[in-house]
Amino acid sequence: MTDHQESTLRQAAGIIESEIDLEAIERAAHTMLVAFGEDPNREGLARTPGRIARMYEELLAGYRTDPIELVNDAVFQVAYDEIVIVRDIEFHSLCEHHLLPFIGRAHVAYIPRESVIGLSKIPRIVDMFAHRLQVQERLTTQIADYINELLHPQGVAVVMEALHLCSMIRGVKKHDARMTTSAMLGTFRNNMATRMEFLDNISRSAEPLHF
Ligand SMILES: [Zn+2]
């Protein structure tokens, strides 16, 4: 990979350089417990701020995943120009409006031009963007744009379906808070037959989503 490609990919990945501040998260969680009117020193809560800090470190690890290392040695030059589909990739993310999880499945497809990527890398690309504060629409677009930047394929398609806990447990409590988003680039945008082949494939889906 050339320096220019690396810097373009880093840019597409939107990586944060600074370390996550665990102590500040811990202090903030402590402040919230007090604000709730709770006693942060009682036995059940004493270690909660520390747990919360480590939990967010894990759930937000995608900000600090190295996008070059992630795909390293897994991009190959192959003469193959048929559709490649990886479906039913389980993912979880955090909605940026409530910091509550949304959980679901992603389906990713692309049509190679010269390069292909090892199949196991696609779920890791999904995770790199999912493990951040997100809205589902942007998450979907970022995955498609990143693969487009990485492989320069003839087309990329990403469809994500997820259940949003914030819609299920608050306000009007819509129990079927399922949302579907898609991003279609290149051939998938321009060619109806290609798009239909993909949508037809993923519509034969596994089990319905549930928490
Ligand atoms: Zn929300």
Residues whose N, C-alpha, C, O or C-beta is under 5 A from the ligand:
A	BS01	ZN	C95 H97 H98 C166
